[in-house]
């Protein structure tokens, strides 16, 4: 029997690689990564450490010449087989309206 992941996302994600930086509030450590996929509702990336579910993150997402600021919550932290890395899935919780609109417009443009 084949196990299949059930898609729970409300917004389809596009495979797009953009530089991001993230930090756990209060930890004082800034980490960098490339996005794996993105939607108006969240972002996924590969990370070299496990971050527990429901951990909040401050995010800076570089899209073209603009840096979008958001606060998100870890919804997935899945080990990647045969590596010491994790696929990390974030749900956006806070996004100012101008940045959210910019992201939405960018996603619509790329999806077309």
VMD Tcl script that draws the C-alpha trace (Angstrom):
set ca {
  {0.00 0.00 0.00}
  {1.29 3.44 -0.89}
  {1.19 6.09 1.82}
  {0.16 9.48 0.53}
  {0.38 12.80 2.28}
  {-2.95 14.54 2.54}
  {-2.76 18.07 1.21}
  {-4.01 20.40 3.95}
  {-2.94 23.70 2.44}
  {-5.63 26.27 1.71}
  {-3.46 28.00 -0.90}
  {-1.51 26.11 -3.56}
  {2.24 26.69 -3.34}
  {4.54 27.50 -6.22}
  {8.05 26.08 -6.44}
  {10.13 29.24 -6.17}
  {13.61 29.73 -4.72}
  {14.10 33.06 -2.96}
  {16.55 34.03 -0.21}
  {14.97 34.19 3.23}
  {16.23 34.85 6.72}
  {14.45 33.76 9.86}
  {14.81 33.90 13.59}
  {13.03 32.50 16.60}
  {11.97 35.54 18.65}
  {14.20 35.91 21.69}
  {16.85 33.43 20.47}
  {19.04 36.13 18.92}
  {20.22 33.90 16.05}
  {19.47 34.76 12.41}
  {19.45 31.87 9.93}
  {19.48 32.01 6.13}
  {17.92 29.65 3.60}
  {16.34 29.49 0.17}
  {12.61 29.05 -0.12}
  {11.47 25.80 -1.67}
  {7.88 26.83 -2.24}
  {5.65 29.78 -1.39}
  {1.99 30.79 -1.33}
  {0.00 33.64 0.09}
  {-0.57 31.44 3.16}
  {2.94 30.17 3.86}
  {6.44 29.23 2.80}
  {8.56 26.08 2.84}
  {12.33 25.71 2.97}
  {15.07 23.23 3.78}
  {16.77 23.78 7.12}
  {19.71 22.12 8.84}
  {18.02 21.86 12.23}
  {14.77 20.64 13.69}
  {12.40 23.38 14.85}
  {9.42 22.14 16.88}
  {5.84 22.52 15.66}
  {4.06 25.76 16.59}
  {7.34 27.65 17.11}
  {6.92 31.27 15.95}
  {9.45 32.69 13.47}
  {10.21 36.19 12.26}
  {10.77 36.01 8.49}
  {12.36 38.25 5.90}
  {11.65 37.09 2.35}
  {13.61 38.63 -0.55}
  {11.47 38.85 -3.66}
  {12.98 40.76 -6.54}
  {14.13 44.06 -5.03}
  {11.80 44.02 -2.01}
  {12.15 42.45 1.44}
  {8.85 41.22 2.87}
  {8.52 40.94 6.65}
  {6.25 38.38 8.24}
  {5.69 36.37 11.37}
  {4.91 32.71 10.86}
  {4.35 29.50 12.76}
  {6.09 26.15 12.15}
  {3.53 23.68 10.82}
  {5.91 21.02 9.47}
  {9.43 19.97 10.33}
  {10.01 16.77 8.40}
  {13.38 14.99 8.26}
  {14.74 14.57 4.74}
  {15.79 10.94 4.23}
  {19.52 10.22 4.16}
  {20.50 13.73 5.31}
  {20.77 15.88 8.40}
  {18.28 18.39 7.01}
  {14.59 19.10 7.48}
  {11.82 20.38 5.26}
  {10.30 23.23 7.28}
  {6.78 24.45 6.50}
  {5.61 27.82 7.80}
  {2.11 29.26 7.97}
  {2.06 33.06 7.82}
  {0.36 34.56 10.88}
  {1.20 38.27 10.51}
  {1.79 40.13 7.27}
  {1.30 43.86 6.67}
  {-1.20 44.56 3.91}
  {1.28 46.12 1.45}
  {3.71 43.17 1.72}
  {0.87 40.64 1.47}
  {-0.46 42.35 -1.67}
  {3.04 42.43 -3.20}
  {3.44 38.69 -2.53}
  {-0.01 37.91 -3.91}
  {0.66 39.92 -7.09}
  {4.04 38.21 -7.53}
  {2.54 34.74 -7.09}
  {-0.27 35.53 -9.56}
  {2.32 36.73 -12.09}
  {4.48 33.59 -11.69}
  {1.48 31.24 -11.78}
  {0.20 32.67 -15.07}
}
mol new
graphics top color blue
foreach p $ca { graphics top sphere $p radius 0.5 }
foreach p [lrange $ca 0 end-1] q [lrange $ca 1 end] { graphics top cylinder $p $q radius 0.2 }
display resetview
